[in-house]
Amino acid sequence: MTSSLTLRVLTLNLWNTEGPLRRQQLLPGAIAALRPDLASLQEVGRAQLSDVLAETGLSSVHQTDLLTPTEAASSAGTALASRWAPSAVEAIELPEAVSAECAIAATIPLPVGGDLLFVAVKPTWRLDSEAARVAQAHTIADFDAKLRGRVPSVIAGDFDATPDSDSMRYLAGRAVVDGTSVHYHDSWAVAGDGGPGHTWTSANPFAAPVSDELIGQSPHARRIDYVLVGSRHNHPEVAARVRRCEVVLTDPPVSDHYGVLAEIEISPLS
């Protein structure tokens, strides 16, 4: 690695093609305005993906390019996008999946040298499925351990779990699963504005009717979308410092989720 580089990493659940046509029309420009270098997109149709990213200059891969296509995955799957062409891409189905839950990992050669593993994920959503999410978090961490390089990995997605849940506590190094423990930095906890950082909330007019139908309690608000950064313990030669993290795409909203945008400075450790 020859010098430092600041990455802009976006995660956004796109809510496929639900809602009014106007929000679909706003999506490409809204995403492009954030200037992401890496993006994890969930609930995005394979046919929808190229239109959504048309103004970004990012190349993308959809889970149906790598895993057996299903109707659910084709219409509301997970995708990964990067400013730099990956040297390798792999995908896995997550355990105890009920729809199209998966993880996609891309090895990204950075322009300053070094390979960064970027992982886009979408675990199970139901409030009563934390046991499944714990198993899925364990699988995601194993997937990273298998593929990661010198540069700290970045894992981003709609985890459908709050920071105090067992799955997120496990990923943050605060819980043990099957006798194992790991550690990733939660970008919002490191460099957010100190607020709750809610990304799925009935304050969003697109989320309110969905929340009322699926949760049945109002108001409802949770932080469930994350950008996670690999631990120094696993990457002792390269620093990945979260310099900023924002909840984005709130005004106007373009999905039933708000997005999360993190700025991560990658630099060699002397």
Stockholm file with secondary structure:
# STOCKHOLM 1.0

chainA/1-270         MTSSLTLRVLTLNLWNTEGPLRRQQLLPGAIAALRPDLASLQEVGRAQLSDVLAETGLSSVHQTDLLTPTEAASSAGTALASRWAPSAVEAIELPEAVSAECAIAATIPLPVGGDLLFVAVKPTWRLDSEAARVAQAHTIADFDAKLRGRVPSVIAGDFDATPDSDSMRYLAGRAVVDGTSVHYHDSWAVAGDGGPGHTWTSANPFAAPVSDELIGQSPHARRIDYVLVGSRHNHPEVAARVRRCEVVLTDPPVSDHYGVLAEIEISPLS
#=GR chainA/1-270 SS CCSCEEEEEEEEECCTTCSCHHHHHHHHHHHHHTCCSEEEEEEECHHHHHHHTTTTTCEEEEGGGTSCCCHHHHHHEEEEEESSCCSEEEEEECTTCSSSCEEEEEEEECTTSSEEEEEEEECCCCTTCHHHHHHHHHHHHHHHHHHCCSEEEEEEEECCCCTTSHHHHHHTTSCCBTTBCCCEEEHHHHHSCSSCCCSEETTSTTHHHHHHHHTCCSSCEECCEEEEEECTTTCTTEEEEEEEEEEESBTTBCSSSCEEEEEEEEEECC
#=GC SS_cons         CCSCEEEEEEEEECCTTCSCHHHHHHHHHHHHHTCCSEEEEEEECHHHHHHHTTTTTCEEEEGGGTSCCCHHHHHHEEEEEESSCCSEEEEEECTTCSSSCEEEEEEEECTTSSEEEEEEEECCCCTTCHHHHHHHHHHHHHHHHHHCCSEEEEEEEECCCCTTSHHHHHHTTSCCBTTBCCCEEEHHHHHSCSSCCCSEETTSTTHHHHHHHHTCCSSCEECCEEEEEECTTTCTTEEEEEEEEEEESBTTBCSSSCEEEEEEEEEECC
//
